[in-house]
Amino acid sequence: MTAEPGEWPPLAWLFNAERLAGEIPDFFGFFLLNLKWLEVVSRVQTVERTME
């Protein structure tokens, strides 16, 4: 059940229970970390603008 090169993996493979248990929480953790980082960066930029 492998995807052909250049194709999206089939949904059944994406939502495989093992992948749900392993990779998806890591992905969400990474995504939330990036959101937090963007929030911090935007706050710093706002502070820099008000100091100018």
C-alpha positions in Angstrom: 0.0 0.0 0.0 2.6 2.5 -1.1 2.0 5.7 -3.1 3.5 6.1 -6.5 6.3 8.6 -6.7 4.9 12.1 -7.0 1.5 11.1 -5.7 -0.1 11.9 -2.4 -0.2 8.9 -0.1 -3.6 7.3 0.1 -5.8 8.4 2.9 -6.0 5.0 4.4 -2.2 5.1 4.8 -2.2 8.6 6.2 -4.8 7.7 8.9 -3.2 4.4 9.8 -3.5 3.9 13.5 0.3 3.6 14.0 0.9 6.9 12.3 -1.9 8.5 14.3 -0.2 7.3 17.5 3.3 8.4 16.4 3.7 11.1 13.8 0.5 13.2 13.9 1.0 14.4 17.6 4.6 15.4 16.7 3.3 17.3 13.7 0.7 19.2 15.8 3.4 19.9 18.5 5.7 21.3 15.8 2.8 23.3 14.3 1.9 24.8 17.8 5.5 25.6 18.4 5.7 27.5 15.2 2.5 29.4 16.0 4.0 30.4 19.4 7.2 31.5 17.7 5.3 33.6 15.2 3.4 35.2 18.0 6.6 36.1 19.9 8.2 37.5 16.7 5.2 39.6 15.9 5.2 41.0 19.5 8.9 41.9 19.2 8.3 43.7 15.9 5.4 45.6 17.5 7.6 46.7 20.4 10.3 47.8 18.0 7.8 49.9 16.0 6.5 51.6 19.1 10.1 52.5 20.2 10.9 54.2 16.9 
